[in-house]
């Protein structure tokens, strides 16, 4: 992102709102809006925002997983699959009992 193009004063946004929104949306841009010379808000295409939020969620999951592994609070892959198979078999047994 080129900050020379991505930073606009609020007065520019006020006078060119429709054009700015269209440009941000069509080109999936992100703009920094300033007020009194200070960065105050971000104007971002909703698709870019959603991708950013998904990336943050995945990073949080990775961080949590890393902490769990460091604490030793995890199962092996084989143990996890054994648990899933057991739950599937228990579910199937329960279905058979309901049908009988």
C-alpha positions in Angstrom: 0.0 0.0 0.0 1.4 3.4 -1.0 0.7 5.8 1.9 1.0 8.7 -0.4 -2.2 7.5 -2.1 -3.8 5.8 0.9 -3.9 8.7 3.3 -6.7 11.3 2.8 -8.0 14.1 5.0 -11.6 13.9 6.2 -12.4 17.0 4.1 -11.5 15.0 1.0 -13.8 12.2 2.1 -16.6 14.7 2.7 -16.4 16.2 -0.8 -15.7 12.9 -2.7 -17.5 10.3 -0.6 -19.3 8.5 -3.4 -16.1 8.4 -5.5 -14.0 7.2 -2.6 -16.4 4.4 -1.6 -16.6 3.2 -5.2 -12.8 3.3 -5.6 -12.2 1.5 -2.3 -14.8 -1.2 -3.2 -13.9 -1.8 -6.8 -10.1 -1.9 -6.2 -10.3 -3.5 -2.7 -8.3 -0.6 -1.3 -7.8 0.5 2.3 -7.6 4.2 3.1 -6.4 6.0 6.2 -8.6 9.0 7.0 -7.0 11.9 8.9 -8.6 14.5 11.1 -6.6 17.5 12.2 -3.5 15.9 10.7 -3.8 12.7 12.7 -4.8 9.3 11.5 -8.3 8.6 12.9 -10.1 5.8 10.9 -9.6 3.2 8.3 -11.9 2.9 5.3 -11.6 -0.6 3.9 -13.4 -2.8 1.4 -15.6 -5.3 3.2 -14.0 -8.3 1.4 -10.5 -7.1 2.5 -11.9 -6.7 6.0 -13.4 -10.2 6.1 -10.1 -11.7 4.8 -8.2 -9.8 7.5 -10.6 -11.1 10.2 -10.2 -14.7 9.0 -6.5 -14.4 9.0 -6.5 -13.0 12.6 -8.8 -15.9 13.7 -6.4 -18.4 12.2 -3.4 -16.8 13.8 -5.2 -16.9 17.2 -5.9 -20.6 16.7 -2.3 -21.2 15.9 -1.2 -19.3 19.0 -3.5 -21.2 21.2 -2.4 -24.5 19.7 1.2 -23.5 20.3 0.5 -22.8 24.0 -1.3 -26.1 24.4 1.6 -28.0 22.9 4.1 -26.2 25.2 2.0 -27.1 28.2 1.8 -30.7 27.0 -2.0 -30.5 26.9 -2.5 -32.3 23.6 -3.3 -35.7 22.1 -1.5 -37.6 19.5 -3.1 -37.9 16.1 -3.7 -41.6 16.6 -5.4 -41.0 19.9 -7.6 -38.3 18.3 -8.7 -40.6 15.5 -9.4 -43.4 18.0 -11.7 -41.0 19.9 -13.5 -40.0 16.8 -14.0 -43.6 15.7 -15.3 -44.5 19.2 -17.8 -41.6 19.1 -19.0 -42.7 15.6 -19.4 -46.3 16.8 -21.3 -45.2 19.9 -23.5 -43.1 17.7 -24.2 -46.0 15.3 -25.0 -48.3 18.3 -27.4 -45.7 19.6 -29.1 -45.4 16.3 -29.6 -49.2 16.1 -31.1 -49.3 19.6 -33.6 -46.6 18.6 -34.6 -48.5 15.5 -35.1 -51.8 17.4 
